[in-house]
Amino acid sequence: MENNKNSMGLKIALGIALVLFLGTGFYTMNLYKESNDTKKQLTEEKQLVMNDLNAMAKQYDEAISENDVANANLVDARARIQGLIDSLKISETNVKSLWRYKSKYQSLQKEMDVLLAQNDSLRVENSYLATSLDSTRVRLEERTVFTDSLLVQNTALAEVVENAAVLSTVGLKGFGVIERTSGKLIPTERASRVDKIRVCFTVAKNALVQAGDQELYVQVIDPNSNTLGLNDQVQFGEKILNYSMISKFNYENSNLNICEFVVSKGEDKFAKGRYVVNVFNQKDLVSSSEFTLK
């Protein structure tokens, strides 16, 4: 009798354990599925924001192309939008980051509506000024008012874009050059004639970065996957970075154009093929570009 009770108790305990095991497995599977769904949704949301920013950039391009003389304020605003696009490409895909970029996009959309509306007004008035000499003085005064307003709006746009306390770069280009004895540099795509690789980029203005001495790591990779130049290493935590050179400069809280040179080691010639140029802010890749030598 006692054995039967023990056997029954064991069966009940095993049944409870099985139910708990199955419940835990079902809960774990649900968590995994929800995590994957969330990650997929964040990736899709990030792409939607990227599409919106690209559409905004296209609108600026169209507005600029409609003028015989490019509006400097629109050109500057277009460059800042591109800086935000480049930043979004390398940003982490998480709720906090995505929310920040979506908020900035909404602010930028409002600013762009004002800028383009005022640009349209200026374009119409310029056309009118060409055919109406009697009202030239009045129209010029109105144009000045609109231009001042456009400048104020563009300044507000710049303050929105300057969001992170890290340096970033735009307009990265790499290309081969021939160096004359006079010091004159001649761009060339012929690998056999290249003396040096020239790397040029613009350090974007960021009011959150303290002025003073700064540095970025430049990496040039040849068609054989070799890192050209110094090919030294630097370690940031668990990440090791091979770099071609360190670009050191004095940052003064304004856009800064920089060009550097990377040479081959010894008497080695530059190989034909595709070259990759990367710029790192410590361990973080801030811009990338490619070029080909024939």
Backbone as numpy.savetxt, mean C-alpha at the origin, in Angstrom:
# Nx Ny Nz CAx CAy CAz Cx Cy Cz
-26.36 -60.51 42.08 -27.20 -59.30 42.08 -26.34 -58.05 42.08
-25.34 -58.09 42.93 -24.42 -56.94 43.02 -23.63 -56.79 41.74
-23.25 -57.91 41.11 -22.52 -57.85 39.82 -23.39 -57.20 38.75
-24.68 -57.55 38.74 -25.57 -56.96 37.74 -25.66 -55.45 37.90
-25.72 -55.00 39.18 -25.77 -53.55 39.44 -24.50 -52.87 38.96
-23.36 -53.51 39.23 -22.07 -52.94 38.77 -22.02 -52.86 37.25
-22.48 -53.92 36.62 -22.47 -53.95 35.15 -23.39 -52.87 34.58
-24.57 -52.71 35.20 -25.50 -51.68 34.74 -24.91 -50.29 34.92
-24.24 -50.05 36.05 -23.62 -48.74 36.32 -22.52 -48.44 35.32
-21.74 -49.48 34.98 -20.67 -49.29 34.00 -21.24 -48.93 32.64
-22.33 -49.57 32.25 -22.94 -49.27 30.96 -23.45 -47.84 30.92
-24.07 -47.44 32.05 -24.58 -46.05 32.11 -23.44 -45.06 32.00
-22.32 -45.33 32.73 -21.16 -44.42 32.69 -20.58 -44.35 31.28
-20.49 -45.50 30.62 -19.97 -45.52 29.25 -20.89 -44.75 28.31
-22.20 -44.88 28.52 -23.16 -44.16 27.68 -23.02 -42.66 27.84
-22.85 -42.22 29.10 -22.68 -40.77 29.36 -21.41 -40.28 28.72
-20.32 -41.06 28.86 -19.03 -40.66 28.27 -19.14 -40.55 26.75
-19.86 -41.49 26.12 -20.02 -41.47 24.67 -20.80 -40.23 24.23
-21.85 -39.90 24.98 -22.65 -38.72 24.65 -21.80 -37.46 24.76
-21.01 -37.38 25.86 -20.13 -36.21 26.04 -19.11 -36.12 24.91
-18.55 -37.25 24.52 -17.54 -37.27 23.45 -18.14 -36.79 22.12
-19.33 -37.33 21.82 -19.97 -36.93 20.57 -20.35 -35.44 20.60
-20.82 -34.98 21.77 -21.19 -33.57 21.90 -19.99 -32.66 21.73
-18.86 -33.07 22.35 -17.63 -32.26 22.22 -17.16 -32.21 20.77
-17.22 -33.36 20.09 -16.80 -33.40 18.68 -17.68 -32.52 17.81
-19.00 -32.58 18.08 -19.93 -31.75 17.29 -19.67 -30.26 17.52
-19.42 -29.90 18.81 -19.14 -28.49 19.16 -17.84 -28.01 18.49
-16.81 -28.89 18.51 -15.52 -28.53 17.91 -15.66 -28.32 16.40
-16.42 -29.19 15.75 -16.63 -29.07 14.30 -17.36 -27.76 13.97
-18.34 -27.42 14.81 -19.07 -26.17 14.58 -18.16 -24.96 14.72
-17.27 -24.99 15.77 -16.32 -23.89 15.96 -15.40 -23.75 14.75
-14.89 -24.88 14.25 -13.98 -24.86 13.09 -14.68 -24.30 11.86
-15.92 -24.75 11.64 -16.68 -24.25 10.48 -16.94 -22.76 10.61
-17.32 -22.31 11.83 -17.58 -20.88 12.03 -16.32 -20.05 11.81
-15.16 -20.59 12.26 -13.89 -19.87 12.07 -13.57 -19.71 10.60
-13.74 -20.78 9.82 -13.47 -20.72 8.38 -14.45 -19.77 7.68
-15.73 -19.82 8.11 -16.72 -18.93 7.50 -16.39 -17.47 7.79
-15.95 -17.21 9.04 -15.59 -15.84 9.42 -14.40 -15.35 8.62
-13.38 -16.20 8.48 -12.19 -15.83 7.71 -12.55 -15.55 6.26
-13.41 -16.38 5.68 -13.83 -16.18 4.29 -14.60 -14.88 4.14
-15.48 -14.61 5.10 -16.28 -13.38 5.04 -15.39 -12.14 5.15
-14.37 -12.18 6.08 -13.47 -11.04 6.23 -12.67 -10.80 4.95
-12.23 -11.91 4.31 -11.48 -11.78 3.05 -12.35 -11.15 1.97
-13.61 -11.58 1.90 -14.53 -11.01 0.90 -14.79 -9.53 1.19
-14.95 -9.19 2.49 -15.18 -7.79 2.86 -13.97 -6.93 2.51
-12.77 -7.48 2.75 -11.55 -6.73 2.42 -11.48 -6.47 0.92
-11.86 -7.46 0.09 -11.83 -7.28 -1.35 -12.85 -6.23 -1.79
-14.01 -6.20 -1.10 -15.02 -5.20 -1.43 -14.50 -3.78 -1.16
-13.80 -3.62 -0.01 -13.21 -2.31 0.30 -12.16 -1.95 -0.74
-11.35 -2.95 -1.15 -10.32 -2.71 -2.17 -10.98 -2.29 -3.49
-12.08 -2.96 -3.85 -12.79 -2.60 -5.09 -13.33 -1.17 -5.02
-13.87 -0.80 -3.83 -14.39 0.56 -3.67 -13.28 1.60 -3.81
-12.11 1.32 -3.21 -10.98 2.26 -3.29 -10.48 2.38 -4.73
-10.42 1.25 -5.45 -9.99 1.28 -6.85 -10.99 2.07 -7.70
-12.27 1.91 -7.40 -13.29 2.68 -8.13 -13.13 4.17 -7.85
-12.81 4.50 -6.59 -12.59 5.89 -6.22 -11.39 6.45 -6.97
-10.31 5.67 -7.05 -9.11 6.09 -7.77 -9.42 6.32 -9.25
-10.27 5.45 -9.83 -10.64 5.59 -11.24 -11.40 6.89 -11.48
-12.27 7.26 -10.51 -13.02 8.51 -10.64 -12.08 9.71 -10.65
-11.04 9.65 -9.79 -10.04 10.72 -9.79 -9.31 10.77 -11.13
-8.96 9.59 -11.66 -8.26 9.55 -12.96 -9.10 10.20 -14.06
-10.38 9.89 -14.06 -11.27 10.46 -15.07 -11.38 11.96 -14.92
-11.48 12.44 -13.67 -11.58 13.88 -13.43 -10.31 14.60 -13.88
-9.15 13.98 -13.61 -7.87 14.59 -13.99 -7.73 14.63 -15.51
-8.15 13.55 -16.19 -8.00 13.47 -17.65 -8.91 14.44 -18.39
-9.96 14.91 -17.73 -10.89 15.82 -18.39 -10.35 17.24 -18.49
-9.26 17.53 -17.78 -8.68 18.87 -17.79 -7.44 18.91 -18.66
-7.31 19.96 -19.45 -6.10 20.14 -20.26 -4.88 20.31 -19.37
-5.06 21.02 -18.28 -3.99 21.19 -17.29 -4.44 20.48 -16.02
-3.64 19.51 -15.57 -4.02 18.69 -14.41 -4.17 19.55 -13.16
-5.27 19.36 -12.45 -5.50 20.03 -11.18 -4.57 19.43 -10.13
-3.66 20.24 -9.59 -2.65 19.72 -8.66 -3.28 19.11 -7.42
-4.38 19.67 -6.97 -5.04 19.14 -5.78 -5.63 17.75 -6.03
-6.21 17.57 -7.24 -6.75 16.25 -7.58 -5.64 15.23 -7.75
-4.54 15.62 -8.36 -3.40 14.71 -8.53 -2.87 14.27 -7.18
-2.76 15.21 -6.24 -2.26 14.89 -4.90 -3.23 13.96 -4.17
-4.54 14.23 -4.32 -5.55 13.37 -3.69 -5.50 11.96 -4.26
-5.29 11.85 -5.59 -5.19 10.53 -6.24 -4.01 9.75 -5.69
-2.89 10.42 -5.48 -1.70 9.76 -4.94 -1.95 9.25 -3.52
-2.69 10.01 -2.75 -2.99 9.59 -1.38 -3.93 8.39 -1.36
-4.88 8.36 -2.27 -5.77 7.19 -2.38 -4.94 5.94 -2.71
-3.96 6.10 -3.63 -3.11 4.96 -3.98 -2.32 4.49 -2.77
-1.88 5.43 -1.94 -1.17 5.06 -0.72 -2.03 4.22 0.20
-3.31 4.56 0.31 -4.23 3.78 1.14 -4.47 2.40 0.55
-4.55 2.32 -0.79 -4.72 1.02 -1.45 -3.51 0.12 -1.17
-2.31 0.69 -1.31 -1.09 -0.09 -1.05 -1.05 -0.57 0.40
-1.49 0.29 1.31 -1.50 -0.08 2.73 -2.49 -1.21 3.00
-3.67 -1.15 2.34 -4.69 -2.19 2.54 -4.22 -3.54 2.01
-3.45 -3.53 0.91 -2.98 -4.79 0.32 -2.16 -5.59 1.31
-1.34 -4.91 2.12 -0.42 -5.62 3.03 -0.93 -5.66 4.46
-2.15 -5.18 4.70 -2.69 -5.16 6.06 -3.19 -6.56 6.44
-3.31 -6.78 7.75 -3.83 -8.04 8.25 -5.35 -8.10 8.02
-5.85 -9.31 7.78 -7.29 -9.49 7.56 -7.96 -9.86 8.87
-8.36 -8.85 9.61 -9.07 -9.09 10.86 -10.15 -8.02 11.01
-11.03 -8.20 11.99 -12.17 -7.31 12.16 -11.73 -5.88 12.45
-10.73 -5.72 13.35 -10.27 -4.38 13.72 -9.68 -3.63 12.53
-8.80 -4.32 11.77 -8.17 -3.67 10.62 -9.21 -3.33 9.56
-10.11 -4.27 9.26 -11.11 -4.05 8.22 -12.05 -2.91 8.60
-12.45 -2.86 9.87 -13.33 -1.78 10.31 -12.66 -0.42 10.15
-11.34 -0.36 10.45 -10.60 0.90 10.32 -10.58 1.37 8.86
-10.32 0.44 7.94 -10.25 0.82 6.53 -11.63 1.18 5.98
-12.66 0.48 6.43 -14.00 0.80 5.96 -14.41 2.20 6.46
-14.04 2.53 7.70 -14.35 3.85 8.23 -13.62 4.93 7.45
-12.33 4.67 7.11 -11.57 5.65 6.34 -12.15 5.80 4.93
-12.61 4.70 4.35 -13.20 4.77 3.02 -14.45 5.66 3.02
-15.29 5.48 4.04 -16.51 6.29 4.12 -16.18 7.79 4.23
-15.14 8.10 5.02 -14.73 9.50 5.14 -14.17 10.02 3.82
-13.37 9.18 3.15 -12.78 9.57 1.88 -13.84 9.77 0.80
-14.89 8.97 0.86 -15.97 9.08 -0.13 -16.65 10.45 -0.02
-16.88 10.89 1.23 -17.50 12.20 1.44 -16.59 13.31 0.92
-15.29 13.19 1.23 -14.34 14.20 0.76 -14.27 14.22 -0.77
-14.29 13.05 -1.39 -14.18 12.98 -2.84 -15.40 13.60 -3.51
-16.57 13.38 -2.94 -17.78 13.97 -3.52 -17.65 15.49 -3.59
-17.10 16.06 -2.51 -16.93 17.52 -2.48 -15.88 17.96 -3.49
-14.74 17.24 -3.52 -13.65 17.60 -4.43 -14.08 17.55 -5.89
-14.75 16.46 -6.27 -15.15 16.31 -7.68 -16.24 17.30 -8.05
-17.14 17.57 -7.12 -18.19 18.55 -7.40 -17.59 19.93 -7.64
-16.63 20.28 -6.81 -15.99 21.58 -6.97 -15.12 21.62 -8.23
-14.50 20.48 -8.55 -13.70 20.42 -9.78 -14.58 20.60 -11.02
-15.77 19.99 -10.99 -16.70 20.18 -12.10 -17.11 21.64 -12.24
-17.34 22.27 -11.09 -17.72 23.68 -11.12 -16.60 24.53 -11.71
-15.37 24.22 -11.31 -14.23 24.97 -11.83 -14.10 24.78 -13.34
-14.32 23.56 -13.83 -14.17 23.27 -15.25 -15.22 24.03 -16.07
-16.45 24.05 -15.57 -17.51 24.79 -16.26 -17.20 26.29 -16.29
-16.74 26.78 -15.17 -16.45 28.21 -15.09 -15.27 28.60 -15.97
-14.28 27.73 -16.06 -13.14 28.01 -16.93 -13.59 28.12 -18.40
-14.52 27.24 -18.79 -15.03 27.28 -20.15 -15.81 28.58 -20.39
-16.56 28.96 -19.38 -17.33 30.21 -19.51 -16.43 31.42 -19.59
-15.34 31.40 -18.82 -14.40 32.53 -18.83 -13.77 32.73 -20.21
-13.59 31.62 -20.96 -12.95 31.72 -22.27 -13.82 32.46 -23.27
-15.15 32.50 -23.06 -16.06 33.13 -24.02 -16.77 34.37 -23.48
-16.58 34.67 -22.22 -17.28 35.80 -21.60 -16.29 36.76 -20.97
-15.76 37.71 -21.79 -14.77 38.66 -21.29 -15.37 39.65 -20.30
-16.64 39.99 -20.46 -17.27 40.99 -19.60 -17.32 40.54 -18.13
-17.42 39.21 -17.90 -17.55 38.72 -16.52 -16.27 38.09 -15.99
-15.12 38.39 -16.63 -13.86 37.76 -16.26 -13.50 38.02 -14.79
-13.59 39.24 -14.35 -13.17 39.57 -12.99 -14.02 38.84 -11.96
-15.36 38.81 -12.18 -16.26 38.14 -11.23 -15.98 36.65 -11.19
-15.80 36.02 -12.35 -15.57 34.58 -12.41 -14.24 34.19 -11.77
-13.24 35.03 -11.95 -11.94 34.74 -11.33 -12.03 34.77 -9.81
-12.83 35.69 -9.29 -13.01 35.75 -7.84 -13.72 34.49 -7.34
-14.72 34.03 -8.08 -15.42 32.80 -7.68 -14.48 31.59 -7.76
-13.65 31.58 -8.78 -12.71 30.47 -8.93 -11.73 30.43 -7.75
-11.30 31.60 -7.29 -10.40 31.65 -6.14 -11.07 31.07 -4.90
-12.36 31.42 -4.72 -13.09 30.89 -3.57 -13.18 29.37 -3.64
-13.50 28.85 -4.83 -13.61 27.40 -4.99 -12.27 26.71 -4.79
-11.20 27.34 -5.30 -9.87 26.74 -5.17 -9.45 26.66 -3.70
-9.73 27.75 -2.96 -9.41 27.74 -1.52 -10.19 26.64 -0.80
-11.46 26.48 -1.16 -12.28 25.44 -0.55 -11.75 24.06 -0.90
-11.32 23.89 -2.16 -10.76 22.62 -2.59 -9.50 22.27 -1.80
-8.67 23.28 -1.53 -7.45 23.07 -0.77 -7.76 22.65 0.66
-8.79 23.27 1.25 -9.19 22.90 2.62 -9.67 21.46 2.66
-10.48 21.07 1.67 -10.99 19.70 1.63 -9.86 18.70 1.41
-8.89 19.07 0.59 -7.78 18.16 0.32 -6.91 17.97 1.56
-6.77 19.04 2.35 -6.02 18.93 3.60 -6.72 17.98 4.57
-8.05 18.07 4.62 -8.81 17.16 5.47 -8.65 15.72 5.02
-8.60 15.52 3.70 -8.40 14.17 3.16 -7.05 13.61 3.58
-6.02 14.46 3.56 -4.68 14.03 3.96 -4.66 13.59 5.41
-5.39 14.29 6.27 -5.41 13.93 7.69 -6.08 12.59 7.93
-7.06 12.24 7.07 -7.72 10.95 7.22 -6.79 9.81 6.82
-6.04 10.01 5.72 -5.17 8.95 5.19 -4.00 8.67 6.13
-3.49 9.71 6.80 -2.33 9.54 7.68 -2.79 8.85 8.96
-2.82 7.53 8.94 -3.49 6.79 10.01 -2.56 5.95 10.86
-1.43 5.54 10.31 -0.58 4.62 11.04 0.78 5.25 11.31
1.32 4.99 12.47 2.60 5.59 12.86 3.77 4.80 12.30
3.73 4.46 11.03 4.82 3.76 10.37 5.05 4.38 9.01
6.29 4.34 8.54 6.60 4.87 7.22 6.16 3.89 6.14
5.64 4.41 5.04 5.30 3.58 3.89 5.85 4.26 2.64
5.92 3.50 1.54 6.47 4.04 0.30 5.49 3.85 -0.85
5.59 4.71 -1.85 4.78 4.60 -3.06 5.68 4.85 -4.27
5.21 4.44 -5.44 5.94 4.70 -6.67 7.26 3.98 -6.78
7.36 2.77 -6.22 8.62 2.03 -6.26 8.94 1.59 -7.68
10.18 1.88 -8.14 10.64 1.47 -9.47 12.09 1.00 -9.39
12.41 -0.03 -10.14 13.79 -0.50 -10.28 14.13 -0.60 -11.76
15.37 -0.26 -12.13 15.77 -0.36 -13.53 17.29 -0.33 -13.62
17.81 -0.88 -14.73 19.25 -0.88 -14.95 19.73 0.44 -15.52
20.96 0.83 -15.17 21.52 2.08 -15.70 22.97 1.86 -16.13
23.37 2.63 -17.13 24.77 2.72 -17.55 25.34 3.98 -16.89
26.50 3.84 -16.24 27.10 4.99 -15.57 28.32 5.46 -16.37
28.22 6.68 -16.93 29.33 7.26 -17.68 30.41 7.75 -16.72
31.61 7.95 -17.25 32.72 8.45 -16.42 32.41 9.85 -15.90
31.53 10.58 -16.58 31.15 11.92 -16.13 30.14 11.86 -14.98
29.65 10.66 -14.69 28.63 10.50 -13.65 27.22 10.46 -14.21
27.05 10.70 -15.49 25.74 10.68 -16.11 25.18 9.26 -16.13
23.89 9.13 -15.83 23.23 7.83 -15.78 22.28 7.68 -16.96
22.38 6.55 -17.66 21.53 6.29 -18.82 20.75 4.99 -18.58
19.42 5.04 -18.48 18.62 3.83 -18.28 18.78 2.87 -19.45
18.81 1.57 -19.16 18.92 0.56 -20.21 18.25 -0.72 -19.75
17.73 -1.49 -20.73 17.13 -2.80 -20.43 18.05 -3.93 -20.87
19.21 -3.60 -21.43 20.16 -4.62 -21.90 21.04 -5.06 -20.73
20.90 -6.31 -20.33 21.61 -6.82 -19.16 23.12 -6.68 -19.30
23.64 -6.89 -20.49 25.10 -6.87 -20.70 25.70 -5.48 -20.51
24.86 -4.45 -20.58 25.38 -3.09 -20.47 25.11 -2.45 -19.11
24.37 -3.13 -18.26 24.00 -2.54 -16.97 25.21 -2.48 -16.03
25.46 -1.29 -15.48 26.51 -1.12 -14.48 25.96 -1.22 -13.06
24.75 -0.72 -12.87 24.13 -0.72 -11.55 22.61 -0.85 -11.71
21.97 -1.27 -10.62 20.52 -1.25 -10.54 20.13 -0.03 -9.73
19.27 0.81 -10.29 18.80 1.99 -9.58 17.39 1.73 -9.04
17.20 2.01 -7.76 15.91 1.81 -7.10 15.43 3.16 -6.59
14.23 3.58 -7.03 13.68 4.87 -6.63 12.28 4.67 -6.04
11.96 5.45 -5.02 10.64 5.40 -4.40 10.40 6.70 -3.64
9.16 6.89 -3.24 8.79 8.07 -2.45 8.33 7.62 -1.06
8.97 8.16 -0.04 8.53 7.92 1.33 7.33 8.83 1.58
6.16 8.23 1.83 4.93 9.01 1.96 4.89 9.77 3.28
4.36 10.98 3.21 4.21 11.81 4.41 3.30 11.12 5.41
3.70 11.13 6.68 2.88 10.57 7.75 3.14 11.38 9.01
2.16 12.17 9.42 2.33 13.07 10.56 2.51 12.32 11.87
2.15 11.04 11.90 2.28 10.26 13.13 3.69 9.73 13.33
4.54 9.82 12.31 5.93 9.36 12.43 6.80 10.52 12.86
7.61 10.29 13.89 8.46 11.35 14.42 9.57 11.70 13.42
9.79 13.00 13.23 10.84 13.45 12.32 12.21 13.06 12.86
13.17 12.84 11.94 14.52 12.47 12.34 15.09 11.40 11.43
16.18 10.80 11.86 16.84 9.76 11.07 15.98 8.50 11.01
15.77 8.00 9.79 14.97 6.79 9.57 15.72 5.89 8.60
15.27 4.64 8.49 15.89 3.72 7.54 14.89 2.68 7.05
15.07 2.27 5.79 14.27 1.22 5.18 15.22 0.22 4.54
14.81 -1.04 4.47 15.63 -2.09 3.89 15.20 -2.34 2.44
16.18 -2.28 1.53 15.91 -2.51 0.11 16.43 -3.89 -0.28
15.59 -4.65 -0.95 15.94 -6.01 -1.37 15.74 -6.14 -2.88
16.80 -6.50 -3.60 16.72 -6.72 -5.05 17.07 -8.18 -5.31
16.14 -8.93 -5.90 16.33 -10.35 -6.17 16.43 -10.56 -7.68
17.53 -11.24 -8.12 17.75 -11.43 -9.55 16.97 -12.63 -10.08
17.03 -12.92 -11.39 16.26 -14.03 -11.96 16.63 -15.40 -11.39
17.82 -15.49 -10.76 18.26 -16.76 -10.17 17.95 -16.83 -8.69
17.09 -15.94 -8.21 16.67 -15.90 -6.80 17.80 -15.52 -5.85
18.81 -14.82 -6.37 19.89 -14.33 -5.52 19.60 -12.91 -5.06
19.93 -12.62 -3.80 19.80 -11.26 -3.29 21.06 -10.50 -3.65
20.91 -9.44 -4.45 22.06 -8.68 -4.92 22.56 -7.72 -3.84
23.65 -7.02 -4.15 24.19 -6.03 -3.23 24.90 -6.66 -2.05
24.67 -6.12 -0.85 25.34 -6.60 0.36 24.97 -8.04 0.68
23.72 -8.40 0.45 23.18 -9.72 0.80 23.46 -10.04 2.27
23.26 -9.04 3.13 23.39 -9.24 4.57 22.04 -9.64 5.16
22.08 -10.05 6.43 20.86 -10.48 7.10 20.61 -9.65 8.35
19.33 -9.47 8.65 18.93 -8.83 9.89 17.74 -9.61 10.44
17.68 -9.76 11.75 16.63 -10.57 12.37 15.67 -9.70 13.16
14.36 -9.90 12.93 13.31 -9.23 13.68 12.45 -10.31 14.33
12.69 -10.57 15.59 11.97 -11.65 16.26 12.36 -12.99 15.65
11.38 -13.70 15.10 11.64 -14.99 14.47 11.88 -14.87 12.97
11.75 -13.66 12.42 11.90 -13.48 10.97 13.29 -12.97 10.64
13.93 -13.59 9.64 15.25 -13.16 9.15 15.07 -12.56 7.76
15.61 -11.37 7.56 15.46 -10.66 6.29 16.82 -10.53 5.61
16.91 -10.99 4.36 18.10 -10.77 3.53 17.89 -9.46 2.75
18.82 -8.55 2.86 18.65 -7.27 2.20 19.86 -6.92 1.34
19.61 -6.09 0.32 20.67 -5.64 -0.58 21.38 -4.41 -0.05
20.63 -3.55 0.64 21.20 -2.33 1.20 20.21 -1.72 2.20
20.71 -0.81 3.02 19.88 -0.06 3.95 19.81 1.38 3.46
18.60 1.85 3.20 18.41 3.23 2.78 18.20 4.10 4.02
19.16 4.94 4.33 19.09 5.82 5.50 18.83 7.25 5.05
17.93 7.93 5.76 17.55 9.28 5.35 17.01 10.05 6.55
16.93 11.37 6.40 16.38 12.23 7.43 14.94 12.57 7.06
14.01 12.09 7.86 12.60 12.27 7.58 12.10 13.56 8.26
11.42 14.40 7.49 10.98 15.70 8.00 9.47 15.88 7.89
8.73 14.79 8.06 7.26 14.83 8.02 6.71 15.40 6.72
7.33 15.02 5.62 6.84 15.41 4.29 7.25 14.34 3.30
6.61 14.32 2.13 6.97 13.36 1.09 8.44 13.51 0.74
9.13 12.38 0.60 10.57 12.42 0.35 10.91 11.44 -0.77
11.48 11.96 -1.87 11.89 11.12 -2.99 13.30 10.59 -2.75
13.47 9.28 -2.92 14.76 8.63 -2.63 15.14 7.73 -3.80
16.42 7.76 -4.19 16.97 6.83 -5.17 18.24 6.22 -4.60
18.37 4.91 -4.73 19.55 4.20 -4.24 20.11 3.33 -5.37
21.36 2.85 -5.19 21.99 2.00 -6.19 22.37 0.65 -5.57
22.19 -0.40 -6.36 22.61 -1.75 -5.96 23.54 -2.27 -7.05
24.70 -2.76 -6.65 25.69 -3.25 -7.62 25.85 -4.75 -7.47
26.40 -5.37 -8.51 26.70 -6.81 -8.44 28.03 -7.01 -7.72
28.24 -8.21 -7.20 29.47 -8.48 -6.48 30.61 -8.81 -7.45
31.77 -8.26 -7.16 32.94 -8.53 -7.99 32.72 -8.08 -9.42
33.09 -8.93 -10.35 32.95 -8.60 -11.77 31.76 -9.31 -12.40
30.88 -9.87 -11.56 29.71 -10.57 -12.09 28.80 -9.62 -12.85
28.31 -10.07 -13.97 27.38 -9.29 -14.77 25.94 -9.57 -14.30
25.06 -8.67 -14.65 23.65 -8.86 -14.30 23.02 -9.85 -15.29
22.25 -10.79 -14.76 21.63 -11.83 -15.58 20.40 -11.28 -16.30
20.05 -11.91 -17.41 18.83 -11.57 -18.12 17.63 -12.17 -17.38
16.52 -11.47 -17.41 15.31 -12.01 -16.83 14.59 -11.02 -15.92
13.70 -11.57 -15.08 12.84 -10.75 -14.22 13.51 -10.50 -12.86
13.51 -9.23 -12.46 14.05 -8.82 -11.17 12.90 -8.34 -10.28
13.00 -8.66 -8.99 12.00 -8.23 -8.02 12.65 -7.25 -7.04
11.97 -6.13 -6.82 12.47 -5.11 -5.88 11.46 -4.98 -4.74
11.94 -5.14 -3.50 11.08 -5.02 -2.32 11.66 -3.98 -1.38
10.76 -3.27 -0.69 11.18 -2.33 0.35 10.50 -2.74 1.66
11.30 -2.87 2.73 10.79 -3.30 4.03 10.96 -2.20 5.06
9.93 -2.02 5.89 10.06 -1.21 7.09 10.23 -2.20 8.24
11.48 -2.41 8.64 11.84 -3.50 9.54 11.39 -4.82 8.90
10.52 -5.60 9.56 10.12 -6.90 8.99 8.94 -6.80 8.03
8.32 -5.63 7.95 7.09 -5.48 7.17 7.38 -5.01 5.75
6.84 -5.74 4.76 6.95 -5.35 3.35 6.00 -4.19 3.09
6.54 -3.04 2.64 5.70 -1.86 2.40 5.46 -1.59 0.93
6.32 -2.10 0.04 6.06 -1.97 -1.40 6.91 -2.97 -2.18
6.44 -3.29 -3.39 7.12 -4.27 -4.22 6.94 -3.89 -5.68
7.94 -4.22 -6.51 7.89 -3.88 -7.93 8.74 -4.89 -8.71
8.59 -4.91 -10.05 9.37 -5.81 -10.90 9.87 -5.06 -12.13
10.96 -5.55 -12.71 11.42 -5.06 -14.00 12.19 -6.18 -14.68
12.45 -6.04 -15.98 13.11 -7.11 -16.76 14.31 -6.56 -17.50
15.39 -7.34 -17.49 16.56 -7.04 -18.30 16.61 -8.06 -19.43
16.94 -7.60 -20.63 16.94 -8.48 -21.80 18.37 -8.83 -22.22
